[in-house]
Amino acid sequence: MICLRGPHDTIEGRRVQQVWNVASTTNAILELGDRLVCQGVERVVTEATGNCWRPFFYLLEARGLQCWLVNARDVKNVPGRPKTDKPDAV
């Protein structure tokens, strides 16, 4: 699950977000990297869960993005937030 937060087109200081699924195949991740670079994204934050983060981290880093790996423990069980992929991405 990917969440892209960027500046609003017309309202200064406002952000918009897009959330979508990306397959964990090499080609899909490389396409994601191209899309993020074209959108002006500089930093990607990935949740460390098992080994699932590895292809995203390394392939996006190879596309020139600054990648951060965060501990899943720090984002789990936040009061008032359900534990599902979409809210986690946001």
C-alpha positions as CSV (number, residue, x, y, z in Angstrom):
1,M,0.0,0.0,0.0
2,I,1.4,3.4,-1.0
3,C,0.4,6.8,0.2
4,L,1.7,9.8,-1.7
5,R,1.4,13.2,0.0
6,G,2.0,16.3,-2.0
7,P,1.2,19.9,-2.2
8,H,-2.3,21.0,-3.3
9,D,-2.5,22.4,-6.8
10,T,-4.3,25.6,-5.9
11,I,-4.4,26.0,-2.1
12,E,-1.0,27.0,-0.7
13,G,0.1,25.2,2.5
14,R,-2.5,22.4,1.8
15,R,-1.6,18.8,1.1
16,V,-3.4,16.1,-0.9
17,Q,-2.9,12.4,-0.6
18,Q,-3.3,9.5,-3.0
19,V,-3.4,5.9,-1.7
20,W,-3.1,2.9,-4.0
21,N,-1.7,-0.7,-4.1
22,V,1.5,-1.6,-5.8
23,A,2.5,-5.2,-6.6
24,S,5.8,-6.3,-5.0
25,T,7.3,-7.3,-8.4
26,T,10.5,-5.7,-9.6
27,N,8.9,-4.1,-12.6
28,A,6.0,-2.6,-10.5
29,I,8.4,-1.2,-7.9
30,L,10.6,0.3,-10.6
31,E,7.5,1.9,-12.2
32,L,6.6,3.2,-8.7
33,G,10.1,4.7,-8.4
34,D,9.7,6.5,-11.7
35,R,6.3,7.8,-10.7
36,L,7.6,9.1,-7.4
37,V,10.6,10.8,-9.0
38,C,8.3,12.4,-11.6
39,Q,6.1,13.7,-8.8
40,G,9.1,15.3,-7.1
41,V,9.3,12.9,-4.2
42,E,12.6,12.9,-2.4
43,R,12.0,10.7,0.6
44,V,10.3,7.3,1.0
45,V,9.4,5.8,4.4
46,T,9.0,2.1,4.6
47,E,7.7,0.0,7.5
48,A,10.0,-2.8,8.5
49,T,7.8,-5.9,8.5
50,G,9.5,-9.2,7.9
51,N,11.4,-9.1,4.6
52,C,8.7,-7.4,2.6
53,W,10.4,-4.0,2.8
54,R,13.7,-5.1,1.2
55,P,12.8,-5.0,-2.5
56,F,11.0,-1.6,-2.1
57,F,13.8,-0.1,-0.1
58,Y,16.6,-1.2,-2.4
59,L,14.9,-0.6,-5.7
60,L,13.6,2.8,-4.7
61,E,16.9,3.7,-3.3
62,A,18.5,2.7,-6.6
63,R,16.1,5.2,-8.3
64,G,17.7,8.0,-6.3
65,L,15.1,8.3,-3.6
66,Q,16.1,8.7,0.1
67,C,14.7,5.7,1.9
68,W,13.9,5.5,5.6
69,L,13.2,2.2,7.3
70,V,11.0,2.6,10.4
71,N,10.1,0.2,13.1
72,A,6.6,-1.2,12.8
73,R,6.3,-1.2,16.6
74,D,6.3,2.6,16.5
75,V,3.2,2.8,14.3
76,K,1.2,-0.2,15.5
77,N,-1.7,0.0,18.0
78,V,-2.0,3.8,17.9
79,P,-5.2,4.6,19.9
80,G,-8.1,5.5,17.7
81,R,-6.6,4.1,14.5
82,P,-7.6,0.7,13.1
83,K,-4.7,-1.6,12.2
84,T,-5.0,-2.1,8.4
85,D,-2.7,-1.5,5.5
86,K,-4.4,1.7,4.2
87,P,-4.3,3.7,7.5
88,D,-0.7,2.4,8.0
89,A,0.3,3.8,4.7
90,V,-1.3,7.2,5.5
